[in-house]
Amino acid sequence: MINLNSLTFIVGDRKDIPEKYQDTIIGMIRNFDSERSPFEPHSIEFYRNYWKTPRPLEREAISVYGFNKSKEPIGFGHAFWNIKYDNLDHGSYQIYVVPEERRKGYGTEIMRKLFSVIPPQIKILVTSALGESVGELFLQKFQKESCFEELYRAADLSEFNIDEIKAINIKEKQRISDLGYKIVELESLDYSNKFDEEKYVRMIERIWNDMPREEMSFGEDVITPDRYQSLVEYNLQKGDRNFGYAIAVKETNEPVGHTRVLYNKYRPSLVEQDDTGVVREHRGKGFGLTLKYKVLEKILVELNAKYWYTGNAGSNEHMIRINEKLKHKVVGKKIFYELKRDEWELI
């Protein structure tokens, strides 16, 4: 450990943490997530599993764990960055201090220590907090202007009538068939059996890069078949069921849009909406809503969840209209802040 003012630190990765501290730190990570979201956190079993789950190979990370004079862990800082594909000069970070040890300057100490071990190629770091939370107030000490706002919306699944949803989907299936398209069911990694994998992943890349970024400085994503497979496998290892639907041209089987949801066995009351998107030249046909109605039917039939939630950029008016039609109500917002290296070196 290294002395710095009133704290001592362990710097490294999860494997560097002595076993006697692991349960306490895992609990802190769960509490950190609960403060950043309007929803109940996953069960502690999720975080124990997460602690053992290897990161995707494209990502690198470093952590700083702070200990008080009694050698008790009181907070942490995590930083993550890509080492392959894209945005190699950008990263993200997280800072947390347990509530009873706040307002003592520990958060700033942990932040300084974390920033001191960020590799030199990283020039910009981004982080986030729930709007109007103590986390956002802390971040605003260092950066007043946010760069992105994500609105959380949730729908109470008990408000939907399954027979009405099924009837809508029968009509939608015929409607898109008349337009020359079809709906294809997706589960886990089976997209590679149902489509040309290169074309499917290229569709994902186009959808991701067409999403609003507001004032965030991150560049475009580069998605390869290996990378996308790794991301799906990582979700599966964390306990997610990953499923959804795609829309494809009937004549060529070319995928032009999809929706995916994540249902984690460690948080069965919630279904997380992941991607929904349609490539630009096939828009204007109502496919986004078609896909969401179809996945909603599957959620109602197969799952025992209470809420279906999603996050959208505050500027994504089209998707916001779709979500409002599907009874999603705003339940919170996440605010993102970026720091440049020359700014964090002054902290």
TORVO-492400 format. One record per residue (C-alpha): residue number from 1; residue in one letter; y, z, x. Coordinates in nm, 3 decimals. Layout:
N
@i: NUM; aa: A; yy: Y; zz: Z; xx: X
...
This chain:
347
@i: 1; aa: M; yy: 0.000; zz: 0.000; xx: 0.000
@i: 2; aa: I; yy: 0.358; zz: -0.068; xx: 0.103
@i: 3; aa: N; yy: 0.638; zz: 0.183; xx: 0.051
@i: 4; aa: L; yy: 0.950; zz: 0.061; xx: -0.130
@i: 5; aa: N; yy: 1.190; zz: 0.322; xx: -0.262
@i: 6; aa: S; yy: 1.004; zz: 0.532; xx: -0.520
@i: 7; aa: L; yy: 0.715; zz: 0.292; xx: -0.584
@i: 8; aa: T; yy: 0.415; zz: 0.182; xx: -0.384
@i: 9; aa: F; yy: 0.248; zz: -0.153; xx: -0.444
@i: 10; aa: I; yy: -0.078; zz: -0.338; xx: -0.433
@i: 11; aa: V; yy: -0.012; zz: -0.708; xx: -0.384
@i: 12; aa: G; yy: -0.285; zz: -0.962; xx: -0.439
@i: 13; aa: D; yy: -0.527; zz: -1.067; xx: -0.710
@i: 14; aa: R; yy: -0.746; zz: -0.889; xx: -0.963
@i: 15; aa: K; yy: -1.022; zz: -0.851; xx: -0.705
@i: 16; aa: D; yy: -0.784; zz: -0.645; xx: -0.489
@i: 17; aa: I; yy: -0.748; zz: -0.370; xx: -0.752
@i: 18; aa: P; yy: -0.970; zz: -0.064; xx: -0.698
@i: 19; aa: E; yy: -1.211; zz: -0.018; xx: -0.986
@i: 20; aa: K; yy: -1.067; zz: 0.324; xx: -1.077
@i: 21; aa: Y; yy: -0.739; zz: 0.156; xx: -1.183
@i: 22; aa: Q; yy: -0.881; zz: -0.141; xx: -1.369
@i: 23; aa: D; yy: -0.910; zz: 0.007; xx: -1.719
@i: 24; aa: T; yy: -0.552; zz: 0.137; xx: -1.706
@i: 25; aa: I; yy: -0.418; zz: -0.197; xx: -1.588
@i: 26; aa: I; yy: -0.620; zz: -0.390; xx: -1.846
@i: 27; aa: G; yy: -0.467; zz: -0.165; xx: -2.111
@i: 28; aa: M; yy: -0.119; zz: -0.236; xx: -1.974
@i: 29; aa: I; yy: -0.180; zz: -0.612; xx: -1.998
@i: 30; aa: R; yy: -0.281; zz: -0.570; xx: -2.363
@i: 31; aa: N; yy: 0.032; zz: -0.365; xx: -2.433
@i: 32; aa: F; yy: 0.244; zz: -0.627; xx: -2.257
@i: 33; aa: D; yy: 0.103; zz: -0.898; xx: -2.484
@i: 34; aa: S; yy: 0.162; zz: -0.685; xx: -2.794
@i: 35; aa: E; yy: 0.532; zz: -0.655; xx: -2.703
@i: 36; aa: R; yy: 0.563; zz: -1.034; xx: -2.661
@i: 37; aa: S; yy: 0.413; zz: -1.133; xx: -2.995
@i: 38; aa: P; yy: 0.470; zz: -1.046; xx: -3.361
@i: 39; aa: F; yy: 0.092; zz: -1.042; xx: -3.415
@i: 40; aa: E; yy: -0.170; zz: -0.780; xx: -3.344
@i: 41; aa: P; yy: -0.313; zz: -0.819; xx: -2.994
@i: 42; aa: H; yy: -0.672; zz: -0.907; xx: -2.916
@i: 43; aa: S; yy: -0.917; zz: -0.620; xx: -2.891
@i: 44; aa: I; yy: -0.954; zz: -0.448; xx: -2.555
@i: 45; aa: E; yy: -1.286; zz: -0.634; xx: -2.511
@i: 46; aa: F; yy: -1.089; zz: -0.960; xx: -2.491
@i: 47; aa: Y; yy: -0.889; zz: -0.827; xx: -2.197
@i: 48; aa: R; yy: -1.195; zz: -0.693; xx: -2.019
@i: 49; aa: N; yy: -1.348; zz: -1.038; xx: -2.051
@i: 50; aa: Y; yy: -1.020; zz: -1.203; xx: -1.942
@i: 51; aa: W; yy: -1.014; zz: -0.982; xx: -1.632
@i: 52; aa: K; yy: -1.347; zz: -1.132; xx: -1.524
@i: 53; aa: T; yy: -1.274; zz: -1.494; xx: -1.627
@i: 54; aa: P; yy: -1.187; zz: -1.724; xx: -1.333
@i: 55; aa: R; yy: -0.859; zz: -1.913; xx: -1.363
@i: 56; aa: P; yy: -0.861; zz: -2.293; xx: -1.391
@i: 57; aa: L; yy: -0.890; zz: -2.440; xx: -1.042
@i: 58; aa: E; yy: -0.554; zz: -2.615; xx: -1.074
@i: 59; aa: R; yy: -0.371; zz: -2.280; xx: -1.094
@i: 60; aa: E; yy: -0.284; zz: -2.020; xx: -0.834
@i: 61; aa: A; yy: -0.152; zz: -1.672; xx: -0.896
@i: 62; aa: I; yy: -0.036; zz: -1.355; xx: -0.729
@i: 63; aa: S; yy: 0.020; zz: -1.009; xx: -0.873
@i: 64; aa: V; yy: 0.214; zz: -0.696; xx: -0.783
@i: 65; aa: Y; yy: 0.100; zz: -0.362; xx: -0.924
@i: 66; aa: G; yy: 0.342; zz: -0.070; xx: -0.904
@i: 67; aa: F; yy: 0.236; zz: 0.293; xx: -0.862
@i: 68; aa: N; yy: 0.449; zz: 0.605; xx: -0.902
@i: 69; aa: K; yy: 0.452; zz: 0.907; xx: -0.672
@i: 70; aa: S; yy: 0.143; zz: 1.044; xx: -0.849
@i: 71; aa: K; yy: -0.039; zz: 0.720; xx: -0.758
@i: 72; aa: E; yy: -0.062; zz: 0.620; xx: -1.123
@i: 73; aa: P; yy: -0.016; zz: 0.250; xx: -1.214
@i: 74; aa: I; yy: 0.307; zz: 0.213; xx: -1.412
@i: 75; aa: G; yy: 0.371; zz: -0.160; xx: -1.419
@i: 76; aa: F; yy: 0.296; zz: -0.505; xx: -1.288
@i: 77; aa: G; yy: 0.437; zz: -0.844; xx: -1.205
@i: 78; aa: H; yy: 0.235; zz: -1.165; xx: -1.229
@i: 79; aa: A; yy: 0.329; zz: -1.513; xx: -1.110
@i: 80; aa: F; yy: 0.142; zz: -1.839; xx: -1.174
@i: 81; aa: W; yy: 0.191; zz: -2.194; xx: -1.052
@i: 82; aa: N; yy: 0.015; zz: -2.529; xx: -1.038
@i: 83; aa: I; yy: -0.141; zz: -2.647; xx: -0.713
@i: 84; aa: K; yy: -0.254; zz: -2.981; xx: -0.859
@i: 85; aa: Y; yy: -0.129; zz: -3.255; xx: -1.090
@i: 86; aa: D; yy: 0.235; zz: -3.180; xx: -1.179
@i: 87; aa: N; yy: 0.538; zz: -2.949; xx: -1.164
@i: 88; aa: L; yy: 0.434; zz: -2.824; xx: -0.822
@i: 89; aa: D; yy: 0.776; zz: -2.667; xx: -0.760
@i: 90; aa: H; yy: 0.775; zz: -2.469; xx: -1.087
@i: 91; aa: G; yy: 0.600; zz: -2.149; xx: -1.185
@i: 92; aa: S; yy: 0.601; zz: -1.872; xx: -1.442
@i: 93; aa: Y; yy: 0.618; zz: -1.496; xx: -1.413
@i: 94; aa: Q; yy: 0.572; zz: -1.176; xx: -1.612
@i: 95; aa: I; yy: 0.713; zz: -0.825; xx: -1.560
@i: 96; aa: Y; yy: 0.595; zz: -0.510; xx: -1.737
@i: 97; aa: V; yy: 0.660; zz: -0.137; xx: -1.707
@i: 98; aa: V; yy: 0.495; zz: 0.123; xx: -1.930
@i: 99; aa: P; yy: 0.744; zz: 0.261; xx: -2.187
@i: 100; aa: E; yy: 0.753; zz: 0.617; xx: -2.048
@i: 101; aa: E; yy: 0.859; zz: 0.489; xx: -1.703
@i: 102; aa: R; yy: 1.137; zz: 0.255; xx: -1.816
@i: 103; aa: R; yy: 1.509; zz: 0.283; xx: -1.746
@i: 104; aa: K; yy: 1.436; zz: 0.402; xx: -1.393
@i: 105; aa: G; yy: 1.483; zz: 0.069; xx: -1.216
@i: 106; aa: Y; yy: 1.109; zz: 0.013; xx: -1.175
@i: 107; aa: G; yy: 1.112; zz: -0.323; xx: -1.352
@i: 108; aa: T; yy: 1.370; zz: -0.455; xx: -1.107
@i: 109; aa: E; yy: 1.175; zz: -0.313; xx: -0.811
@i: 110; aa: I; yy: 0.857; zz: -0.485; xx: -0.928
@i: 111; aa: M; yy: 1.046; zz: -0.808; xx: -0.986
@i: 112; aa: R; yy: 1.196; zz: -0.804; xx: -0.636
@i: 113; aa: K; yy: 0.858; zz: -0.738; xx: -0.480
@i: 114; aa: L; yy: 0.696; zz: -1.016; xx: -0.680
@i: 115; aa: F; yy: 0.969; zz: -1.266; xx: -0.594
@i: 116; aa: S; yy: 0.937; zz: -1.180; xx: -0.225
@i: 117; aa: V; yy: 0.579; zz: -1.314; xx: -0.221
@i: 118; aa: I; yy: 0.635; zz: -1.634; xx: -0.421
@i: 119; aa: P; yy: 0.536; zz: -1.932; xx: -0.201
@i: 120; aa: P; yy: 0.828; zz: -2.137; xx: -0.065
@i: 121; aa: Q; yy: 0.747; zz: -2.456; xx: -0.256
@i: 122; aa: I; yy: 0.827; zz: -2.281; xx: -0.586
@i: 123; aa: K; yy: 1.194; zz: -2.337; xx: -0.671
@i: 124; aa: I; yy: 1.211; zz: -2.243; xx: -1.041
@i: 125; aa: L; yy: 1.034; zz: -1.968; xx: -1.239
@i: 126; aa: V; yy: 1.022; zz: -1.931; xx: -1.617
@i: 127; aa: T; yy: 0.935; zz: -1.631; xx: -1.831
@i: 128; aa: S; yy: 0.967; zz: -1.530; xx: -2.195
@i: 129; aa: A; yy: 1.006; zz: -1.238; xx: -2.430
@i: 130; aa: L; yy: 1.004; zz: -1.175; xx: -2.802
@i: 131; aa: G; yy: 1.352; zz: -1.228; xx: -2.939
@i: 132; aa: E; yy: 1.571; zz: -0.915; xx: -2.960
@i: 133; aa: S; yy: 1.305; zz: -0.703; xx: -2.790
@i: 134; aa: V; yy: 1.339; zz: -0.465; xx: -2.495
@i: 135; aa: G; yy: 1.178; zz: -0.739; xx: -2.288
@i: 136; aa: E; yy: 1.453; zz: -0.985; xx: -2.372
@i: 137; aa: L; yy: 1.722; zz: -0.728; xx: -2.297
@i: 138; aa: F; yy: 1.565; zz: -0.677; xx: -1.954
@i: 139; aa: L; yy: 1.555; zz: -1.050; xx: -1.881
@i: 140; aa: Q; yy: 1.917; zz: -1.094; xx: -1.987
@i: 141; aa: K; yy: 2.022; zz: -0.868; xx: -1.701
@i: 142; aa: F; yy: 1.935; zz: -1.157; xx: -1.469
@i: 143; aa: Q; yy: 1.989; zz: -1.470; xx: -1.680
@i: 144; aa: K; yy: 2.218; zz: -1.482; xx: -1.983
@i: 145; aa: E; yy: 2.137; zz: -1.835; xx: -2.101
@i: 146; aa: S; yy: 1.796; zz: -1.913; xx: -2.246
@i: 147; aa: C; yy: 1.634; zz: -2.254; xx: -2.196
@i: 148; aa: F; yy: 1.389; zz: -2.273; xx: -2.487
@i: 149; aa: E; yy: 1.322; zz: -2.106; xx: -2.821
@i: 150; aa: E; yy: 0.979; zz: -2.105; xx: -2.983
@i: 151; aa: L; yy: 0.958; zz: -2.000; xx: -3.347
@i: 152; aa: Y; yy: 0.644; zz: -1.819; xx: -3.457
@i: 153; aa: R; yy: 0.531; zz: -1.899; xx: -3.811
@i: 154; aa: A; yy: 0.232; zz: -1.766; xx: -4.001
@i: 155; aa: A; yy: 0.062; zz: -1.850; xx: -4.329
@i: 156; aa: D; yy: -0.130; zz: -1.598; xx: -4.539
@i: 157; aa: L; yy: -0.463; zz: -1.774; xx: -4.593
@i: 158; aa: S; yy: -0.523; zz: -1.588; xx: -4.919
@i: 159; aa: E; yy: -0.239; zz: -1.790; xx: -5.075
@i: 160; aa: F; yy: -0.435; zz: -2.118; xx: -5.056
@i: 161; aa: N; yy: -0.671; zz: -2.247; xx: -5.323
@i: 162; aa: I; yy: -0.972; zz: -2.403; xx: -5.151
@i: 163; aa: D; yy: -1.045; zz: -2.642; xx: -5.441
@i: 164; aa: E; yy: -0.689; zz: -2.773; xx: -5.430
@i: 165; aa: I; yy: -0.711; zz: -2.827; xx: -5.055
@i: 166; aa: K; yy: -1.043; zz: -3.011; xx: -5.089
@i: 167; aa: A; yy: -0.893; zz: -3.236; xx: -5.358
@i: 168; aa: I; yy: -0.597; zz: -3.318; xx: -5.134
@i: 169; aa: N; yy: -0.832; zz: -3.407; xx: -4.849
@i: 170; aa: I; yy: -1.040; zz: -3.642; xx: -5.065
@i: 171; aa: K; yy: -0.723; zz: -3.834; xx: -5.151
@i: 172; aa: E; yy: -0.599; zz: -3.828; xx: -4.791
@i: 173; aa: K; yy: -0.928; zz: -3.964; xx: -4.659
@i: 174; aa: Q; yy: -0.902; zz: -4.261; xx: -4.893
@i: 175; aa: R; yy: -0.532; zz: -4.311; xx: -4.822
@i: 176; aa: I; yy: -0.571; zz: -4.332; xx: -4.446
@i: 177; aa: S; yy: -0.882; zz: -4.547; xx: -4.484
@i: 178; aa: D; yy: -0.676; zz: -4.796; xx: -4.683
@i: 179; aa: L; yy: -0.431; zz: -4.799; xx: -4.392
@i: 180; aa: G; yy: -0.712; zz: -4.880; xx: -4.147
@i: 181; aa: Y; yy: -0.774; zz: -4.533; xx: -4.002
@i: 182; aa: K; yy: -1.045; zz: -4.268; xx: -4.010
@i: 183; aa: I; yy: -1.074; zz: -3.891; xx: -3.955
@i: 184; aa: V; yy: -1.310; zz: -3.766; xx: -3.684
@i: 185; aa: E; yy: -1.427; zz: -3.405; xx: -3.661
@i: 186; aa: L; yy: -1.399; zz: -3.236; xx: -3.319
@i: 187; aa: E; yy: -1.563; zz: -2.927; xx: -3.177
@i: 188; aa: S; yy: -1.529; zz: -2.796; xx: -2.823
@i: 189; aa: L; yy: -1.593; zz: -3.076; xx: -2.571
@i: 190; aa: D; yy: -1.753; zz: -3.331; xx: -2.804
@i: 191; aa: Y; yy: -1.448; zz: -3.560; xx: -2.794
@i: 192; aa: S; yy: -1.609; zz: -3.724; xx: -2.490
@i: 193; aa: N; yy: -1.902; zz: -3.834; xx: -2.710
@i: 194; aa: K; yy: -1.689; zz: -3.955; xx: -3.000
@i: 195; aa: F; yy: -1.419; zz: -4.144; xx: -2.811
@i: 196; aa: D; yy: -1.355; zz: -4.318; xx: -2.485
@i: 197; aa: E; yy: -1.270; zz: -4.005; xx: -2.286
@i: 198; aa: E; yy: -0.989; zz: -4.170; xx: -2.088
@i: 199; aa: K; yy: -0.820; zz: -4.288; xx: -2.408
@i: 200; aa: Y; yy: -0.854; zz: -3.952; xx: -2.578
@i: 201; aa: V; yy: -0.705; zz: -3.764; xx: -2.283
@i: 202; aa: R; yy: -0.429; zz: -4.023; xx: -2.247
@i: 203; aa: M; yy: -0.342; zz: -3.957; xx: -2.613
@i: 204; aa: I; yy: -0.321; zz: -3.583; xx: -2.535
@i: 205; aa: E; yy: -0.091; zz: -3.651; xx: -2.241
@i: 206; aa: R; yy: 0.142; zz: -3.866; xx: -2.451
@i: 207; aa: I; yy: 0.157; zz: -3.605; xx: -2.729
@i: 208; aa: W; yy: 0.230; zz: -3.322; xx: -2.486
@i: 209; aa: N; yy: 0.501; zz: -3.516; xx: -2.307
@i: 210; aa: D; yy: 0.669; zz: -3.607; xx: -2.634
@i: 211; aa: M; yy: 0.711; zz: -3.246; xx: -2.745
@i: 212; aa: P; yy: 1.066; zz: -3.105; xx: -2.737
@i: 213; aa: R; yy: 1.146; zz: -2.920; xx: -2.413
@i: 214; aa: E; yy: 1.506; zz: -2.832; xx: -2.500
@i: 215; aa: E; yy: 1.670; zz: -2.711; xx: -2.177
@i: 216; aa: M; yy: 1.353; zz: -2.634; xx: -1.981
@i: 217; aa: S; yy: 1.344; zz: -2.811; xx: -1.646
@i: 218; aa: F; yy: 0.968; zz: -2.868; xx: -1.632
@i: 219; aa: G; yy: 0.875; zz: -3.232; xx: -1.585
@i: 220; aa: E; yy: 0.605; zz: -3.430; xx: -1.762
@i: 221; aa: D; yy: 0.243; zz: -3.315; xx: -1.768
@i: 222; aa: V; yy: -0.026; zz: -3.518; xx: -1.595
@i: 223; aa: I; yy: -0.349; zz: -3.485; xx: -1.791
@i: 224; aa: T; yy: -0.674; zz: -3.620; xx: -1.649
@i: 225; aa: P; yy: -1.023; zz: -3.595; xx: -1.803
@i: 226; aa: D; yy: -1.120; zz: -3.330; xx: -1.548
@i: 227; aa: R; yy: -0.808; zz: -3.127; xx: -1.613
@i: 228; aa: Y; yy: -0.840; zz: -3.135; xx: -1.990
@i: 229; aa: Q; yy: -1.208; zz: -3.044; xx: -1.972
@i: 230; aa: S; yy: -1.118; zz: -2.750; xx: -1.748
@i: 231; aa: L; yy: -0.856; zz: -2.628; xx: -1.996
@i: 232; aa: V; yy: -1.099; zz: -2.644; xx: -2.289
@i: 233; aa: E; yy: -1.370; zz: -2.469; xx: -2.088
@i: 234; aa: Y; yy: -1.124; zz: -2.195; xx: -1.991
@i: 235; aa: N; yy: -1.048; zz: -2.129; xx: -2.359
@i: 236; aa: L; yy: -1.418; zz: -2.115; xx: -2.435
@i: 237; aa: Q; yy: -1.472; zz: -1.862; xx: -2.155
@i: 238; aa: K; yy: -1.198; zz: -1.644; xx: -2.305
@i: 239; aa: G; yy: -1.389; zz: -1.633; xx: -2.634
@i: 240; aa: D; yy: -1.213; zz: -1.910; xx: -2.827
@i: 241; aa: R; yy: -1.378; zz: -2.147; xx: -3.066
@i: 242; aa: N; yy: -1.187; zz: -2.473; xx: -3.015
@i: 243; aa: F; yy: -1.210; zz: -2.720; xx: -3.301
@i: 244; aa: G; yy: -1.013; zz: -2.968; xx: -3.507
@i: 245; aa: Y; yy: -0.982; zz: -3.332; xx: -3.609
@i: 246; aa: A; yy: -0.858; zz: -3.662; xx: -3.474
@i: 247; aa: I; yy: -0.727; zz: -3.972; xx: -3.648
@i: 248; aa: A; yy: -0.847; zz: -4.303; xx: -3.505
@i: 249; aa: V; yy: -0.809; zz: -4.672; xx: -3.578
@i: 250; aa: K; yy: -1.124; zz: -4.775; xx: -3.766
@i: 251; aa: E; yy: -1.157; zz: -5.116; xx: -3.603
@i: 252; aa: T; yy: -1.126; zz: -5.001; xx: -3.240
@i: 253; aa: N; yy: -1.205; zz: -4.626; xx: -3.255
@i: 254; aa: E; yy: -0.881; zz: -4.567; xx: -3.065
@i: 255; aa: P; yy: -0.760; zz: -4.206; xx: -3.116
@i: 256; aa: V; yy: -0.394; zz: -4.191; xx: -3.220
@i: 257; aa: G; yy: -0.347; zz: -3.826; xx: -3.322
@i: 258; aa: H; yy: -0.521; zz: -3.493; xx: -3.337
@i: 259; aa: T; yy: -0.499; zz: -3.128; xx: -3.429
@i: 260; aa: R; yy: -0.679; zz: -2.837; xx: -3.263
@i: 261; aa: V; yy: -0.706; zz: -2.469; xx: -3.353
@i: 262; aa: L; yy: -0.833; zz: -2.171; xx: -3.158
@i: 263; aa: Y; yy: -1.029; zz: -1.888; xx: -3.319
@i: 264; aa: N; yy: -1.104; zz: -1.601; xx: -3.085
@i: 265; aa: K; yy: -1.398; zz: -1.372; xx: -3.150
@i: 266; aa: Y; yy: -1.198; zz: -1.079; xx: -3.015
@i: 267; aa: R; yy: -0.922; zz: -1.124; xx: -3.278
@i: 268; aa: P; yy: -1.096; zz: -1.247; xx: -3.594
@i: 269; aa: S; yy: -0.804; zz: -1.188; xx: -3.831
@i: 270; aa: L; yy: -0.595; zz: -1.467; xx: -3.678
@i: 271; aa: V; yy: -0.636; zz: -1.841; xx: -3.631
@i: 272; aa: E; yy: -0.406; zz: -1.994; xx: -3.370
@i: 273; aa: Q; yy: -0.280; zz: -2.346; xx: -3.428
@i: 274; aa: D; yy: -0.292; zz: -2.527; xx: -3.096
@i: 275; aa: D; yy: -0.189; zz: -2.892; xx: -3.063
@i: 276; aa: T; yy: -0.091; zz: -3.118; xx: -3.350
@i: 277; aa: G; yy: 0.053; zz: -3.457; xx: -3.268
@i: 278; aa: V; yy: 0.049; zz: -3.831; xx: -3.328
@i: 279; aa: V; yy: 0.142; zz: -4.095; xx: -3.071
@i: 280; aa: R; yy: 0.477; zz: -4.253; xx: -3.143
@i: 281; aa: E; yy: 0.373; zz: -4.601; xx: -3.261
@i: 282; aa: H; yy: 0.145; zz: -4.455; xx: -3.531
@i: 283; aa: R; yy: 0.396; zz: -4.211; xx: -3.677
@i: 284; aa: G; yy: 0.567; zz: -4.233; xx: -4.013
@i: 285; aa: K; yy: 0.237; zz: -4.238; xx: -4.205
@i: 286; aa: G; yy: 0.204; zz: -3.866; xx: -4.276
@i: 287; aa: F; yy: -0.083; zz: -3.817; xx: -4.033
@i: 288; aa: G; yy: 0.042; zz: -3.482; xx: -3.902
@i: 289; aa: L; yy: 0.018; zz: -3.327; xx: -4.248
@i: 290; aa: T; yy: -0.315; zz: -3.502; xx: -4.313
@i: 291; aa: L; yy: -0.465; zz: -3.345; xx: -4.002
@i: 292; aa: K; yy: -0.338; zz: -2.999; xx: -4.088
@i: 293; aa: Y; yy: -0.473; zz: -3.012; xx: -4.442
@i: 294; aa: K; yy: -0.811; zz: -3.114; xx: -4.304
@i: 295; aa: V; yy: -0.827; zz: -2.832; xx: -4.049
@i: 296; aa: L; yy: -0.702; zz: -2.586; xx: -4.314
@i: 297; aa: E; yy: -1.005; zz: -2.669; xx: -4.530
@i: 298; aa: K; yy: -1.236; zz: -2.596; xx: -4.237
@i: 299; aa: I; yy: -1.058; zz: -2.266; xx: -4.169
@i: 300; aa: L; yy: -1.092; zz: -2.156; xx: -4.532
@i: 301; aa: V; yy: -1.459; zz: -2.256; xx: -4.556
@i: 302; aa: E; yy: -1.591; zz: -2.138; xx: -4.219
@i: 303; aa: L; yy: -1.374; zz: -1.850; xx: -4.101
@i: 304; aa: N; yy: -1.290; zz: -1.504; xx: -4.228
@i: 305; aa: A; yy: -0.935; zz: -1.496; xx: -4.093
@i: 306; aa: K; yy: -0.630; zz: -1.354; xx: -4.271
@i: 307; aa: Y; yy: -0.350; zz: -1.552; xx: -4.108
@i: 308; aa: W; yy: -0.300; zz: -1.898; xx: -3.958
@i: 309; aa: Y; yy: -0.015; zz: -1.899; xx: -3.708
@i: 310; aa: T; yy: 0.168; zz: -2.151; xx: -3.498
@i: 311; aa: G; yy: 0.463; zz: -2.184; xx: -3.261
@i: 312; aa: N; yy: 0.716; zz: -2.466; xx: -3.256
@i: 313; aa: A; yy: 1.029; zz: -2.548; xx: -3.065
@i: 314; aa: G; yy: 1.328; zz: -2.454; xx: -3.276
@i: 315; aa: S; yy: 1.441; zz: -2.817; xx: -3.248
@i: 316; aa: N; yy: 1.113; zz: -2.968; xx: -3.376
@i: 317; aa: E; yy: 1.236; zz: -3.033; xx: -3.728
@i: 318; aa: H; yy: 0.950; zz: -3.264; xx: -3.829
@i: 319; aa: M; yy: 0.675; zz: -3.012; xx: -3.746
@i: 320; aa: I; yy: 0.877; zz: -2.730; xx: -3.899
@i: 321; aa: R; yy: 0.888; zz: -2.921; xx: -4.231
@i: 322; aa: I; yy: 0.510; zz: -2.969; xx: -4.218
@i: 323; aa: N; yy: 0.451; zz: -2.600; xx: -4.149
@i: 324; aa: E; yy: 0.684; zz: -2.493; xx: -4.429
@i: 325; aa: K; yy: 0.493; zz: -2.718; xx: -4.670
@i: 326; aa: L; yy: 0.180; zz: -2.533; xx: -4.558
@i: 327; aa: K; yy: 0.336; zz: -2.196; xx: -4.649
@i: 328; aa: H; yy: 0.416; zz: -2.089; xx: -4.293
@i: 329; aa: K; yy: 0.696; zz: -1.833; xx: -4.273
@i: 330; aa: V; yy: 0.895; zz: -1.732; xx: -3.966
@i: 331; aa: V; yy: 0.765; zz: -1.402; xx: -3.827
@i: 332; aa: G; yy: 0.935; zz: -1.398; xx: -3.487
@i: 333; aa: K; yy: 1.061; zz: -1.604; xx: -3.198
@i: 334; aa: K; yy: 0.989; zz: -1.620; xx: -2.827
@i: 335; aa: I; yy: 1.284; zz: -1.682; xx: -2.596
@i: 336; aa: F; yy: 1.237; zz: -1.846; xx: -2.255
@i: 337; aa: Y; yy: 1.452; zz: -1.795; xx: -1.946
@i: 338; aa: E; yy: 1.448; zz: -1.980; xx: -1.614
@i: 339; aa: L; yy: 1.553; zz: -1.853; xx: -1.274
@i: 340; aa: K; yy: 1.621; zz: -2.072; xx: -0.972
@i: 341; aa: R; yy: 1.523; zz: -1.951; xx: -0.627
@i: 342; aa: D; yy: 1.883; zz: -1.902; xx: -0.516
@i: 343; aa: E; yy: 1.934; zz: -1.683; xx: -0.825
@i: 344; aa: W; yy: 1.628; zz: -1.462; xx: -0.786
@i: 345; aa: E; yy: 1.696; zz: -1.413; xx: -0.416
@i: 346; aa: L; yy: 2.019; zz: -1.234; xx: -0.515
@i: 347; aa: I; yy: 1.839; zz: -0.977; xx: -0.734
